[in-house]
Amino acid sequence: MLVEEKKRVMGFWRTWGLSIGMMVGSGVFMLPTVLAPFGKYALLSWLVTGGGTVALAFSLAYMARRVTVSGGPYAYTRAGFGDFTGFLMAWGYWVSVWVGVAAVTVAFVGYLAEFFPFLRSSPTASLACGLALIWALVIVNCRSVRGSSALQLVTSLAKFLPLLFLALFGLANVESANYSDMIEPQNPLSATAAASALAMWAFIGFEVCTIPAGEVQDPARTIPRATMAGVLAVVVLYLAVTVAAFGLLPAEQLRQSTAPLADAASALVGPIGATVVALIALIATGSGVNANIFAVGQMPMAAALDGLFPSPFGKLTRYGTPGISFIIGGALASVSLALNFVDGLIVAFEFLILLATVTAILPVAMSAASAWLFAVREPSVSKAGHMRDTIVAAVGFSYAVWVIAGSGRDSVYWALLLLLAGVPIYVWVTAQRRDQVSVKEK
C-alpha cells in the first residue's frame, strides 16, 4: 500500500493536538523552578525564546506549503540540501525521538508514584509500568492513525486547558511582594541568554506536526496553521504559568521547590491542588509518550519510502501504519528505559537525553536553512513577502544555532559523533539501492 493511497484522517485539530502533546510534557511542571534563579530576567527571556521559536515555526510553516510529503524536518532538509544531509537529519531526529520516549516515560512513572507510592521503592514495578505504557501506545499507533491522533487531541486538551485555567486563576491571586523579593542577577545580558536557552527546551517538539504530512488533510494549508497555532498557544501558556508561579510563591521557596506547580496550586486551593497537578502531569507525560511514539514510526517511514532508511521501516500493516517502524522504535525505547533503572547508568542516560535534544534541534535548524534557501530562490513572490520570508528564516536559523551552542561543547561534540555513527547505515542503504537498480536494468 502506498502512503498516497491512504485516507488522510488528520485535520487541523488533530495536527494541532500532536504539536501540543509533544511540547507540553514534563518540562512545564519544573519550568518555574528552573527559571527562578534568573529573577525578572526569566520573564524577559520568554520574549527571546518565544520570538526565536515563532521564527522557527514560521520557517517550518513556509516549507510545509512547498514540501507536502511526510517527514517534516527531514523532508525539508532533503529538499534544500540533498539526500545525504536529509539522511543525517532523519537519523539524528529518529534517535532523539526514541530516547525521548524513554525519558518522558520515566517522568510518567514518577508522577504515577504519587498515586501508587510503592513504585518509588520498586524499580522492577516502575520498569514494568513504563514498558506497559510504551507497548500499549505502540499497539494503538500500529492499529490506527485515526485512533492515535484522536487520543492525542483528547489528552492534549485534557492537560492544556487545566494548566491554562491554573495559570489564569493564579494570575488573579498573585502576591506582588513575591515579585519584589526575586533576585537580581549581576549580568542582565548573560542571565537573559542563559534563561532563554533553558526555556527553549520546553518548546522542543513543536515541529512534530509537520512529520505526518501524508496523513494530513490539505497539508499545505493545515500544517502551517497547526504549527503556528501550537507554538503561539504554548508561548502564552508557558508565560502565564511562569508569571503565576513567580507571584504565588516566595522567591526562596520557588528556587528550592521540586514541584513548583503543585506548590503553586496548593497555595491557591489547598492540599487538593497538588493532587490535581499530579493528575494533569500524568496526562501530560502520557500524551508526550504517545506523541513521541507517533514520530518514532512516521519519521523513518518517510525516509525509507525515499530509499534513505532500510526498507522494513517503510512497510505498512493492513491498517496502513508503519508497524515495523513502530516496533523497532518501541524496542529501542524499552532498552533505554531499562538502562535508566540500572544502578550506575542514570548519569549516562541523562547525558544521552541532552544529546537527543541537540540532535532534535539540528533538523529544525536545517529546515530553517532550507526555508532561507527557498526564499532566496523564489523571485516570484512580492518584494515585501520575499524580504519577510528571507529575514524570518535567517533569524530562525541563527536562533537555532545559538541554542545548540548554548547546550555546551561536550553535547555538541558527542552529537556530532552520534550523527557520524549513522553514515555506515547510509552507505549500506545506498549500496542496496544501487544493487536493486542494477538487477532491474539486467
Secondary structure as GFF3:
##gff-version 3
##sequence-region A 1 442
A	DSSP	three_ten_helix	3	5	.	.	.	ID=ss1
A	DSSP	alpha_helix	12	23	.	.	.	ID=ss2
A	DSSP	three_ten_helix	27	29	.	.	.	ID=ss3
A	DSSP	alpha_helix	31	35	.	.	.	ID=ss4
A	DSSP	three_ten_helix	36	38	.	.	.	ID=ss5
A	DSSP	alpha_helix	40	64	.	.	.	ID=ss6
A	DSSP	alpha_helix	73	81	.	.	.	ID=ss7
A	DSSP	alpha_helix	83	112	.	.	.	ID=ss8
A	DSSP	alpha_helix	118	121	.	.	.	ID=ss9
A	DSSP	alpha_helix	123	143	.	.	.	ID=ss10
A	DSSP	alpha_helix	145	171	.	.	.	ID=ss11
A	DSSP	alpha_helix	176	180	.	.	.	ID=ss12
A	DSSP	alpha_helix	188	200	.	.	.	ID=ss13
A	DSSP	three_ten_helix	201	203	.	.	.	ID=ss14
A	DSSP	three_ten_helix	206	210	.	.	.	ID=ss15
A	DSSP	three_ten_helix	213	215	.	.	.	ID=ss16
A	DSSP	alpha_helix	219	248	.	.	.	ID=ss17
A	DSSP	alpha_helix	251	256	.	.	.	ID=ss18
A	DSSP	alpha_helix	260	269	.	.	.	ID=ss19
A	DSSP	alpha_helix	272	305	.	.	.	ID=ss20
A	DSSP	three_ten_helix	311	314	.	.	.	ID=ss21
A	DSSP	alpha_helix	323	340	.	.	.	ID=ss22
A	DSSP	alpha_helix	346	377	.	.	.	ID=ss23
A	DSSP	alpha_helix	383	406	.	.	.	ID=ss24
A	DSSP	alpha_helix	409	420	.	.	.	ID=ss25
A	DSSP	alpha_helix	423	441	.	.	.	ID=ss26
###
